[in-house]
Amino acid sequence: MSLNPKVALSNDFLLQLAKLPANVHTKVMKWAIQFQADPKSPGINYENINGARDPNLKSVRLDKDWRGIVFKPSSGDVYVLLYVDHHDDAYRWAENRKLTINPVTGAMQMVTFEQVAESVQQNVSSAQAASRGQAQASAAQQALFAALDDRALMSLGVPQELLGIVRGVNSDDELDLIQNRLPVEAYEGLFLVAAGDTVSDVLTARETRVDKVVDTADFATALATPESLSRFVVVSDDETLAAILNAPLAQWRVFLHPTQQRLATGDRSGPVRVLGGAGTGKTVLAMHRAKWLAENRTGPSQKVLFTTFTRNLAGDIEQNLKTLCSASTIAKLEVRNLDAWVNGFMRSRKLEHRIVYDRKQDGALQAWEAALAVRDSSLDLPDNFYQEELEHVVLAQGITTLDEYRTARRTGRGVLLSRAKRDAVWPVFEEYRGQLASRKLKEVDDAYREVAGMLAADASEPARYSAIVVDETQDFGPQALKLLRAMIPRGPNDLCFVGDGHQRIYSRHKAAMSKCGIDIRGRSRKLYINYRTTDEIRRQAVALLEGIDVDDLDDGHDETRRYRSLSHGPVPVVAKVEGLEGAFAEVTKFLQQWQSSDSAEIPLTSCVVTSSEKSRDAIAYQLEKAGVRTIAITAQSSHTDERGAVYLSTMHRAKGLEFDCVAVVAPKSYVEEQSEEGNQRQLLYVALTRAKRGATLVLY
């Protein structure tokens, strides 16, 4: 038993707090801070709730109209703020709920009893309805989880009190019907088993142990499990409590899914890779991982580097980390996109070369034209062959000599080159690099390769970073991954990568981590639950990628079959129109529909995502003309915290952002593209999955 009472907040409490009027919110905050200071104070009048399933749930009077629902155990020192509402509504909420401890996982779980059985029974599948006359044994065979015993179901996270309900589930659709009654880890475990995984597979991926003895009355121990921490947060002082209560909508700062919690904390023997579709919380996990490493595994002379691909996203992450971390933790973190880091390193070494990001820019274009002028015309190869060969073979593989080019792999290039032809092609690339050097320019992949070489030569210097956390890994090519490997010595907790091959929109060539010196064997995990978008939006976005082979960032294949969303909403409308005028009319209709349907006190956030800056600005002009205030998201600014305006962004700039409703505007060619690379359809996937509640795809 702890010496001092332990006070926790539930996610239901914070969600409800966010909905309260400002004057009530202030009153609840003041009361909560007093409660946290001494939950045993004689001034707190705990009242029993008549008819409640859980005698440990008590009502606390906030004023004549408002009541708080608190878990007050009959023994032990754990107190939990569970809910707040008007008097009658608060009582109704509490009557059919029970706070329990799962006897297998040891997790603290809030069980909701109300109308669970009825909702399943009323929505039986047509197949089940057709077989009502069959024998009971035959019906039992249809049960989705008939092969699992009670202990196996509870090990997945199913509360003991809901075993009967789960055993009545006969299809994926029926499982979705009870999703909001189940703890998130139970729903995830059940749909993974339904998709073909074994219970052992699920528990191994979660790193969950179910061989320990669980005391179902020890709420203090239960509160410390990763599963419990995904829905309850312990507050130990007034400052922490006030910070949480002042930012109730940013729940990602407090709660992590059990799998995320395990991956964010604890030691790892080497590099870790975490995959997950859009909205599964990869960036959130990466931020919490960086925070844990900074606070627990970083000495006074080192930092944790958090890096990603674009400057905009790095800026957003830095701002979010400042709301998540204390000042002392922030001092141990460095957030920079990789190109900015490389430029800074080159300046520190007095290297004057500028990096080429666009071969069409002045200097680079002239260098390329000069290189093409030396090509062997007898080869009869088109100009684009040389550019693609440079991208996918020479730069991607870090080839610097003719001998290396002679033996280079050219898988997927289509054109076969004999040794003699390679000898004839090589002078173009040699001339191009020479032309760049004379202009003090350098290809970005060459810059990565050369900086990695410098770091390897300086291996005796003290390690600058204790760990490196990498977001949007799919957009880094082979030379970038090799550089990241060179930036930190091999060892425990050295590298953490998160990414999603479905969202590759920048990288010009895929990279296999194992071929870049990064060994993730035994340390690869996957996130399956989408917290951002509705399942309807997720399905529409995934359908756009049909036929595209998506990799797992390490020469394997990734699939979307196991991904699920926790929320539901309208199916996105796909509209085909003529020209940008037709697109503007469709966008206006979509925005008006969502604005008129919004009854919340806080206005919805909305964004129009386009395929180019030109179409973005054209639609912004039309919206402004119609009296709608707009905010453009550019390379210089990506502020998305202002409400009451419509944001506009290109698909690339929208990466990493989210809005309540999103209208995506693109040429019809984006969905007609059939190449295996699928870059345009992946852009559409990224754009659609920025939406949390509603989306439309407008093709012109």
NUTOR-867684 format. One line per 4 residues: number of its first residue (from 1); their letters; for each residue x, y, z of C-alpha. Coordinates in pm, whole numbers. Each point is the difference from the previous one (the first is absolute). Layout:
N
NUM> a> X,Y,Z ~ ...
//
This chain:
700
1> msln> 0,0,0 ~ 138,342,-91 ~ 70,257,269 ~ -184,274,-188
5> pkva> -325,-30,-196 ~ 44,-38,-376 ~ -230,211,-215 ~ -66,-70,-368
9> lsnd> -213,148,-279 ~ -185,-210,-257 ~ -18,84,-369 ~ -382,17,36
13> fllq> 45,273,261 ~ 222,209,-229 ~ -225,-51,-303 ~ -302,113,198
17> lakl> 190,292,153 ~ 76,131,-349 ~ -375,27,-71 ~ -89,205,307
21> panv> -87,373,-8 ~ 295,222,96 ~ -141,98,342 ~ -62,-366,94
25> htkv> 341,-103,-138 ~ 168,249,235 ~ -203,-127,296 ~ 88,-363,-74
29> mkwa> 370,85,-34 ~ 3,172,337 ~ -177,-292,165 ~ 229,-258,-170
33> iqfq> 313,172,127 ~ -136,-2,356 ~ -100,-365,-43 ~ 346,-97,-124
37> adpk> 160,166,300 ~ -202,-211,249 ~ -269,-242,-124 ~ -58,-103,364
41> spgi> -90,351,112 ~ -305,11,229 ~ -133,281,-220 ~ -57,-247,-287
45> nyen> -343,-149,41 ~ -4,-336,-180 ~ -354,-114,-73 ~ -111,-351,-92
49> inga> -174,-48,-336 ~ -322,-196,30 ~ -18,-293,-241 ~ 365,31,-106
53> rdpn> 166,-324,-112 ~ 324,111,165 ~ -28,100,367 ~ 341,169,-26
57> lksv> -137,267,-235 ~ -101,306,201 ~ -160,333,-82 ~ 164,324,110
61> rldk> -191,330,4 ~ 168,281,-198 ~ -296,239,35 ~ -378,-29,-1
65> dwrg> -9,-112,-367 ~ 327,-181,-69 ~ 138,-329,132 ~ 332,-178,-29
69> ivfk> 19,-380,-11 ~ 296,-138,194 ~ 139,-346,58 ~ 53,-29,378
73> pssg> 115,-349,97 ~ -118,-180,309 ~ 368,-73,68 ~ 322,139,-142
77> dvyv> 107,350,-94 ~ -93,44,-367 ~ -253,269,-90 ~ -110,59,-359
81> llyv> -191,296,-147 ~ -224,-176,-250 ~ -267,238,-126 ~ -174,334,47
85> dhhd> -347,110,-114 ~ -337,138,105 ~ -140,-172,309 ~ -238,-247,-169
89> dayr> 227,-69,-300 ~ 298,-69,224 ~ -201,-252,200 ~ -127,-171,-314
93> waen> 358,-28,-130 ~ 116,-164,321 ~ -287,-246,49 ~ 107,-243,-275
97> rklt> 376,22,39 ~ 253,-191,204 ~ 372,52,50 ~ 165,-342,7
101> inpv> 339,-168,-32 ~ 49,-255,-276 ~ 99,-322,182 ~ 243,-104,-278
105> tgam> 167,323,-121 ~ -28,188,330 ~ -131,310,-180 ~ -252,239,148
109> qmvt> -310,11,-223 ~ -324,195,-6 ~ -281,-237,-97 ~ -321,135,-152
113> feqv> -300,-229,36 ~ -276,208,-156 ~ -178,-153,-297 ~ 300,-202,-116
117> aesv> -191,-320,-45 ~ -293,178,-158 ~ 212,182,-260 ~ 163,-323,-113
121> qqnv> -325,-193,0 ~ -181,264,-204 ~ 272,13,-265 ~ 63,-364,-72
125> ssaq> 129,-73,-346 ~ -229,-128,-274 ~ 192,-327,0 ~ -76,-51,366
129> aasr> -363,96,-49 ~ -33,-258,-278 ~ 131,-273,226 ~ -224,62,304
133> gqaq> -161,-338,-39 ~ 331,-187,13 ~ 113,-192,302 ~ 184,178,280
137> asaa> 322,-187,-81 ~ -9,125,-357 ~ -53,358,119 ~ 294,-34,237
141> qqal> 225,-88,-294 ~ -76,339,-151 ~ 127,188,304 ~ 309,194,-101
145> faal> 191,-82,317 ~ -138,-344,83 ~ 349,-151,-9 ~ 128,225,280
149> ddra> -50,-80,367 ~ -78,266,260 ~ 362,48,102 ~ 108,56,-361
153> lmsl> -273,262,-52 ~ 92,178,322 ~ 370,-7,-95 ~ -98,200,-310
157> gvpq> -157,258,232 ~ -365,-110,13 ~ -144,85,343 ~ -129,-303,187
161> ellg> -343,163,21 ~ -29,17,-382 ~ 107,-354,-88 ~ -358,-103,-77
165> ivrg> -53,293,-235 ~ 323,-74,-190 ~ -93,-366,-31 ~ -320,105,-177
169> vnsd> 191,178,-277 ~ -29,-181,-332 ~ 156,246,-249 ~ 231,296,-39
173> deld> -303,227,-29 ~ -136,-121,334 ~ 341,53,157 ~ -9,360,-121
177> liqn> -342,43,164 ~ 146,-60,346 ~ 329,179,-67 ~ -92,303,214
181> rlpv> -77,-232,296 ~ 342,-166,-10 ~ 336,125,123 ~ 206,98,-304
185> eaye> 249,-284,51 ~ -285,-254,9 ~ -150,125,-326 ~ 340,2,-168
189> glfl> 86,-349,124 ~ -334,-141,-112 ~ 10,142,-352 ~ 360,-119,-43
193> vaag> -102,-353,101 ~ -301,21,-232 ~ 243,101,-279 ~ 210,-312,54
197> dtvs> 252,80,273 ~ 37,-229,300 ~ -40,120,358 ~ 371,-68,43
201> dvlt> 80,222,-301 ~ -197,287,152 ~ 152,-33,347 ~ 354,-29,-136
205> aret> -41,314,-211 ~ -137,184,304 ~ 271,-140,228 ~ -282,-95,237
209> rvdk> 67,-255,273 ~ -295,-203,126 ~ 188,-241,228 ~ -13,211,313
213> vvdt> -242,-26,292 ~ -241,293,1 ~ -155,146,315 ~ -336,131,-124
217> adfa> -29,228,304 ~ 339,172,-46 ~ -91,309,-201 ~ 334,170,68
221> tala> 190,-275,-184 ~ -264,-22,-272 ~ 27,372,-67 ~ 367,-40,-100
225> tpes> -64,-240,-293 ~ 35,134,-356 ~ -363,-94,-64 ~ -117,210,294
229> lsrf> 221,292,-99 ~ -176,8,-338 ~ -315,127,176 ~ 108,128,344
233> vvvs> 270,250,87 ~ 146,33,350 ~ 47,358,123 ~ 247,57,281
237> ddet> -5,379,39 ~ -210,310,-64 ~ 220,119,-288 ~ -39,-324,-197
241> laai> -373,-12,62 ~ -51,362,-105 ~ 200,-57,-321 ~ -214,-300,-94
245> lnap> -329,167,83 ~ 94,311,-197 ~ 58,-206,-315 ~ -277,-261,13
249> laqw> -41,-28,-377 ~ 362,-99,-61 ~ -48,-346,147 ~ 294,-145,-192
253> rvfl> 222,185,245 ~ -130,-215,281 ~ -131,-333,-129 ~ 177,-260,-210
257> hptq> -140,-324,-137 ~ 151,-295,198 ~ 220,-100,-295 ~ 115,360,-41
261> qrla> 69,22,374 ~ 225,-305,-9 ~ 185,116,-310 ~ 46,352,137
265> tgdr> 163,-117,322 ~ 263,-251,101 ~ 332,-104,-148 ~ 53,-155,-342
269> sgpv> 312,-194,-99 ~ 35,181,-335 ~ -191,179,-277 ~ -380,-15,14
273> rvlg> -243,38,-291 ~ -369,78,55 ~ -242,-14,-294 ~ -355,131,-4
277> gagt> -256,143,-240 ~ -113,362,3 ~ -150,106,333 ~ 143,-288,205
281> gktv> 205,233,220 ~ 351,-62,-132 ~ 116,359,52 ~ -160,7,345
285> lamh> 186,-318,91 ~ 325,144,-138 ~ -39,314,213 ~ -67,-200,316
289> rakw> 297,-225,-81 ~ 226,305,-38 ~ -132,138,330 ~ 67,-328,185
293> laen> 351,-31,-144 ~ 81,362,89 ~ -121,-45,356 ~ 142,-344,68
297> rtgp> 293,-79,-232 ~ 169,330,-84 ~ 298,140,186 ~ 82,368,55
301> sqkv> 228,26,-306 ~ -237,-170,-248 ~ -338,52,-163 ~ -270,-202,-170
305> lftt> -35,100,-365 ~ -353,-5,-140 ~ 14,26,-377 ~ -246,-21,-286
309> ftrn> -12,81,-370 ~ -157,346,-34 ~ 68,326,180 ~ -373,63,56
313> lagd> -53,-330,177 ~ 313,46,211 ~ -134,338,111 ~ -339,-148,96
317> ieqn> 167,-281,193 ~ 221,244,188 ~ -304,203,107 ~ -185,-313,112
321> lktl> 301,-125,196 ~ 5,330,188 ~ -355,-66,121 ~ 87,-360,88
325> csas> 336,46,175 ~ 140,201,289 ~ 262,267,-65 ~ 275,-230,127
329> tiak> -108,-273,-242 ~ -24,241,-293 ~ 360,102,71 ~ 102,-361,-75
333> levr> -186,-13,-333 ~ 107,125,-342 ~ -268,12,-272 ~ 120,55,-360
337> nlda> -91,-138,-338 ~ 288,-196,-149 ~ 83,248,-278 ~ 31,281,255
341> wvng> 228,-221,209 ~ 222,-78,-301 ~ 22,366,-100 ~ 96,90,357
345> fmrs> 266,-271,8 ~ 149,117,-331 ~ 16,359,124 ~ 172,-115,319
349> rkle> 267,-163,-218 ~ 35,314,-212 ~ -135,-180,-308 ~ -143,259,-237
353> hriv> -202,-228,-229 ~ -372,60,-31 ~ -226,-303,-26 ~ -208,-53,-313
357> ydrk> -363,-90,75 ~ -137,84,-345 ~ 201,-73,-313 ~ -196,270,-184
361> qdga> 145,280,212 ~ 271,230,-138 ~ 342,-154,6 ~ -125,-358,32
365> lqaw> -193,25,-327 ~ 305,136,-181 ~ 217,-274,149 ~ -243,-268,-118
369> eaal> -22,144,-351 ~ 380,8,-19 ~ 10,-364,112 ~ -249,-111,-265
373> avrd> 213,170,-261 ~ 274,-263,49 ~ -230,-301,-39 ~ 77,-258,-267
377> ssld> -263,57,-271 ~ 57,-347,-143 ~ -174,-151,304 ~ -336,147,-109
381> lpdn> -121,39,360 ~ -259,271,85 ~ 89,289,233 ~ -232,-126,275
385> fyqe> 195,-328,8 ~ 306,182,132 ~ -198,188,263 ~ -170,-316,128
389> eleh> 328,-194,-7 ~ 160,275,206 ~ -288,-8,252 ~ -64,-371,40
393> vvla> 346,-146,-50 ~ 289,246,37 ~ -127,222,284 ~ -213,-262,176
397> qgit> 291,-245,22 ~ 265,264,68 ~ 201,-93,-312 ~ 306,220,-53
401> tlde> 221,-192,-247 ~ -33,-174,-334 ~ 102,-330,158 ~ -288,25,248
405> yrta> -242,87,-280 ~ 109,-299,-205 ~ -119,-239,275 ~ -295,203,132
409> rrtg> -344,-162,37 ~ -253,148,-243 ~ -311,-194,105 ~ -318,140,-156
413> rgvl> 176,240,-235 ~ -137,-171,-313 ~ 293,81,-231 ~ 279,-259,3
417> lsra> 352,145,-15 ~ 306,-202,-98 ~ 336,86,153 ~ 90,197,-311
421> krda> -321,201,16 ~ 53,74,370 ~ 346,127,-86 ~ -158,228,-261
425> vwpv> -275,127,237 ~ 222,72,303 ~ 169,320,-136 ~ -336,182,21
429> feey> -17,-50,376 ~ 368,77,47 ~ -38,323,-197 ~ -313,97,195
433> rgql> 175,-31,336 ~ 295,195,-134 ~ -227,275,-128 ~ -176,17,341
437> asrk> 331,16,184 ~ 117,291,-213 ~ -314,186,108 ~ 39,-104,366
441> lkev> -315,-212,-22 ~ -65,-355,119 ~ -281,-252,-51 ~ -180,-69,328
445> dday> 77,-374,-10 ~ 367,75,-62 ~ -5,239,296 ~ -149,-273,223
449> reva> 263,-249,-117 ~ 292,236,50 ~ -113,115,345 ~ -43,-364,104
453> gmla> 358,-60,-112 ~ 125,293,208 ~ -182,-129,307 ~ 152,-346,-47
457> adas> 346,158,-20 ~ -67,185,328 ~ -113,-311,187 ~ 231,80,292
461> epar> -197,315,90 ~ -248,-25,292 ~ -354,-91,-108 ~ -207,315,-41
465> ysai> -334,-181,35 ~ -122,-264,243 ~ -273,-99,-246 ~ -156,104,-331
469> vvde> -376,-17,-60 ~ -108,13,-366 ~ -352,87,-118 ~ -133,-52,-357
473> tqdf> 274,-257,-70 ~ -161,-100,-331 ~ 113,329,-153 ~ 369,-63,65
477> gpqa> 206,-167,-272 ~ 296,-238,45 ~ 266,270,40 ~ -210,179,266
481> lkll> -40,-324,199 ~ 374,-71,-26 ~ 68,351,129 ~ -236,-51,296
485> rami> 182,-325,79 ~ 333,187,-7 ~ -124,277,229 ~ -14,-218,312
489> prgp> 205,-298,123 ~ -168,-341,1 ~ -148,-89,337 ~ -315,-21,213
493> ndlc> -273,254,-83 ~ 207,147,-284 ~ -260,40,-277 ~ -380,7,-5
497> fvgd> -176,20,-338 ~ -371,54,-62 ~ -157,7,-345 ~ -254,-123,-252
501> ghqr> 76,-106,-356 ~ -354,98,-103 ~ 95,364,62 ~ 324,13,-202
505> iysr> -32,330,-189 ~ 350,145,5 ~ 259,-277,-31 ~ 118,-56,-354
509> hkaa> 100,-358,74 ~ -95,-264,257 ~ 255,-101,260 ~ 43,-326,189
513> mskc> 120,67,353 ~ 197,-326,19 ~ 200,102,-309 ~ 87,331,164
517> gidi> 164,-155,306 ~ -313,17,219 ~ -91,-335,156 ~ -358,-2,133
521> rgrs> -41,-377,34 ~ -216,-76,303 ~ -67,370,57 ~ -269,72,-256
525> rkly> -355,86,108 ~ -321,119,-162 ~ -284,232,106 ~ -344,-100,-127
529> inyr> -255,237,153 ~ -79,325,-178 ~ -97,268,253 ~ -38,286,-247
533> ttde> -224,-87,-291 ~ -334,-175,-12 ~ 2,-352,-138 ~ -192,124,-304
537> irrq> 271,256,-85 ~ 272,-258,66 ~ -162,-252,-236 ~ -38,260,-276
541> aval> 364,103,34 ~ 126,-360,1 ~ -206,-78,-313 ~ 203,261,-186
545> legi> 313,-213,47 ~ -143,-316,-152 ~ 261,-165,-222 ~ 295,190,149
549> dvdd> 262,-219,167 ~ 79,167,332 ~ 322,-95,177 ~ 72,-29,372
553> lddg> 319,215,-21 ~ 219,-312,16 ~ -51,-188,-328 ~ -326,-160,119
557> hdet> -367,63,-81 ~ -244,199,212 ~ -377,-49,-6 ~ -304,189,127
561> rryr> -234,-290,72 ~ 47,21,377 ~ -38,376,39 ~ -318,124,170
565> slsh> -141,339,101 ~ -177,56,330 ~ -248,259,-131 ~ -266,0,-271
569> gpvp> -163,265,-217 ~ -133,70,-349 ~ 163,-162,-302 ~ 212,259,-185
573> vvak> -158,130,-320 ~ 209,-38,-316 ~ -109,268,-250 ~ 120,37,-359
577> vegl> -40,352,-136 ~ 120,217,-286 ~ 283,240,79 ~ 87,193,314
581> egaf> -333,188,-15 ~ -187,-326,42 ~ 243,-101,275 ~ -60,326,186
585> aevt> -378,-52,-11 ~ 41,-352,144 ~ 238,120,272 ~ -240,279,99
589> kflq> -289,-245,27 ~ 210,-235,215 ~ 114,275,239 ~ -354,138,36
593> qwqs> -139,-347,78 ~ 249,-54,281 ~ -35,350,142 ~ -378,-31,10
597> sdsa> 17,-342,167 ~ 239,120,271 ~ -168,60,335 ~ 317,6,211
601> eipl> 104,311,191 ~ 348,-22,-157 ~ -13,42,-382 ~ 121,-283,-218
605> tscv> 339,27,-165 ~ -6,-38,-379 ~ 257,-14,-277 ~ 0,-8,-379
609> vtss> 294,-209,-121 ~ 106,44,-362 ~ 251,-154,-239 ~ 189,325,-68
613> eksr> 60,349,133 ~ -173,141,-308 ~ -328,-184,68 ~ 33,74,373
617> daia> 24,374,-66 ~ -281,-9,-258 ~ -243,-158,248 ~ 119,231,279
621> yqle> -79,299,-222 ~ -353,-129,-71 ~ -64,-70,370 ~ 121,346,104
625> kagv> -221,151,-272 ~ -295,-185,153 ~ 79,148,343 ~ 178,-303,149
629> rtia> 318,72,196 ~ 287,-223,-113 ~ 346,-89,131 ~ 263,-147,-231
633> itaq> 238,-263,136 ~ 339,66,-154 ~ 365,-95,49 ~ 31,297,235
637> ssht> -311,-62,210 ~ -223,-294,89 ~ -207,140,286 ~ -311,-212,43
641> derg> -123,110,343 ~ -217,289,-121 ~ -370,-71,-45 ~ -267,177,-198
645> avyl> 202,-2,-324 ~ 50,-246,-284 ~ 358,-122,-41 ~ 145,-71,-343
649> stmh> 298,-221,-66 ~ 174,-199,-267 ~ 8,-376,53 ~ 368,6,93
653> rakg> -47,278,255 ~ -297,-173,164 ~ 221,-290,109 ~ -14,-46,377
657> lefd> -300,229,51 ~ -363,-79,82 ~ -337,176,-25 ~ -362,-86,77
661> cvav> -102,11,-366 ~ 210,0,-315 ~ -80,61,-368 ~ 264,-144,-232
665> vapk> 20,155,-348 ~ 207,-169,-271 ~ 11,-63,-376 ~ -179,-315,-117
669> syve> 335,-138,-114 ~ 92,-57,365 ~ -237,-295,27 ~ 59,-121,-353
673> eqse> 373,-40,50 ~ 100,-365,-27 ~ 373,1,77 ~ 123,-236,272
677> egnq> 168,291,175 ~ -345,156,51 ~ 134,332,126 ~ -310,201,-98
681> rqll> -239,-245,160 ~ 216,-5,312 ~ -31,378,10 ~ -379,-40,-9
685> yval> 24,-257,281 ~ 198,243,214 ~ -239,287,-76 ~ -321,-192,77
689> trak> 135,-138,328 ~ 52,352,136 ~ -378,-3,68 ~ -138,-107,336
693> rgat> -378,17,-59 ~ -89,82,-359 ~ 168,0,-340 ~ -69,40,-369
697> lvly> 216,-70,-304 ~ -62,243,-287 ~ 154,-98,-335 ~ 8,251,-285
//
